[in-house]
Amino acid sequence: VPILVLNEHGKVSLPAVGQPLRVLVPLDGSPLSETALEPAARLVTALAPSSQGSLHLLHVVKLPTPDERFRSQAHGTFIEAEVRTQTTQEAEGYLHTLVDYLRQGPLATLPLTITSSVVVSSDVAGTILRQAEPPKEAQTGNGYALVALATHGRTGLRRWILGSITEHILGATKLPLLIVRPQEAEIHIQREAMTV
């Protein structure tokens, strides 16, 4: 079941009359991350019945950290600028295709505006937070009312090694956070437990 988490130090800010209720949906390119889209769309249309809702899909293209760059150089696989450009273009193509699909498919009947952007960074969680809550001097127009994302549901050693983007954002944002944990994640965890 999707969970809406409200930060005790945050506030729920509804947009001014005539302004859309904006939701940031970070995606990593996986079908699992896309499972947050429909619950987010349904929530935003329920919260903004008199005005249009807006979903903004964000894909952060992860660059290697300096340490990872050093290791990859040692193995002769340094990521050149052309590869970064190609990866960014692939991410933009993925988002464009996804937005078209959503507008014509499952979200076609909902009063939503769907936009997207790609950001290149080695800090995925930090980038999502900066996009969701930019510094006051950088804010333009109305900001996001909430962030919606799917969690991979990692536990144990995998969570310790790979970290948790959702947990990092949950601990740092003051915005409401809609967390979706898909059934596929539960099935995957059960399969992992059976192989141990």
N, C-alpha and C positions, 0 to 999 in steps of 0.2 A: 504494500500500500504506500503510495507517495506520502511523504511527511513534510509539512510546512513548519519550519523552525523559525521562531521569532526571537531575536536577541533582546535580552532584558535591558540593554543599554541603547538599543536602536529604536527606530520608530518606523511605523508604516506610513509612508508618505504617498498619498493619492495625488494624481496630477491635477493641475488647474483645469477649469472647465474648458473644453475644446481641445485639450492636450491628450494624447494617447497614454494609456498605462503601459509602460515599457518594461519588458522582461528580457534579461540577458540569459542566453542558453549556450554555455560553452560545450563544444563538441570536439572529440578527438579523431573523428573520421570512422569510428566503429559503429556498427549497428546497435551495440549496447548503449553508447552515449546518446543515440537518437531516440531511445525510449523515453527521454525526458520531454520530448517535444509535444506530444499530445496532452499529457497532464498539464504542462505549462500553458498550452493554448486554451484548454478548458478552464483553467483557473483564471487566466487573465480575462476571458470573456465573461466569466461569472462575476469578477470584481469590478468590471467596467461596463455594465450593461448599457449605460447611456452614452458612452463614448467608445471609440475604437481602441482595441488593444494592439500592441506591437511586440513582436518577437524579434530579437536581434541574435542571430546565430554567430558565434565567435569560434574560430578555429585557430588555436595557437600552434604554429609550426615550431617544434622544439629544436633549437640549435644545441650542439654539444657544448658542455661547460669547458673552460680552459683545460681542466685535467683530462676530460674525455677527448678533447682535441689533440692533446699531447700523445695520448695513448693511440689514437687513430693515426696520427702522423707516423708513429713508430711502426705501424703495420702497413703503411703506404695507402691508407684509405682516407686521407684528409678530405673533408667536404669543401669543395671549391665553390666560388660564388655562383657558377653556372648551375651547380646541383641545388644550391639554395633557391635560386630563381625558379628552377624547374619544380622543386617541391612546393614552393609558394603558388605557382601557377596550377599545380595539381590540386592543392587545397582550395583555391578559388573555384576551380572547375567542379570539384566535389560539392561545395556549398551552392553554387549556381544550379547544379542538377537537383540538389536536395530541395532548394527553395521552389523550383518549378514543380517538382513532384508534390510538395506540400500544398501549393496553391491550387493544383489541379486535382489533388487526391483527398487525403483524410481531413485536411483543414480548410477545404474549399468553401464550405458553407459558413465558416466562422468569420465575424467581422474583424479580421486581423491584417495588419501590415507586417510583412516579413522581410527583414533586411539581413545582410551578412557582412562579415569582414574577416580578414586573415591578418594575424600579427605574428611576426617572427621573434622568438625569444628563447633563451635557455631556461627561464624561470616561468613555468606554465602557471602555477598557482598565483604567483605574484602578478603576472600579467593579467590574469582574470580579475584579480582584486583591483588593480589599477584601472581596468576598463569599467568595472562595475561601480567603483567609487573614486573617480578622479579627484585630485586636489581641488579645493574650492576655486582657485584662480584659473583652473583649466576647464571648469564646467561650463557647458553651453546648453541652453534650453533645459527641458526637464530631464532629470536623470532616470536611472532604473529604479523601479519599485521593488524588484526582487530578482534573485538569481535562481535559475532552475537547472539542475544537472543530475545526471545518473551517476551512481556510485558502482564501482566494479565489485564491491563486496569482498575485497581481499582481506584475508586474515593471516595471522601467524607470521611465518618467515617471509612470505611474499609481500605482506604489507610492510614489514620492517625494511626489506630491501628496496621495494618500489615506492614506498611512501603512499600517502593518500592525499590526492588533490582535494577531495571533498572535505576531509578532516581539516586540512590547512585552511581552506576557505571558511569553513564553519567557525573555526577559532578566531578568525581575523576580521570577518565582515560584520557590519552592523545592519546590513540589509536582511530582510527575510530571505530564507533559503528553502527552496522546494527540492527535496532530495527524493529521487526515484531509484529504487533498487529493483532491477528487473528480475523476473523469474529465471531467466537464463543464468544470471549470476548465482542464484541459489542452486540451480542444477549443477553448474560448474564446480561450486564449492563441495557439493555432495560427492561428485565424481572424484575430486581431489582427495577427499577424506577416505573414500573407498580404496584408493590406490596406495595410501600410506600404510 
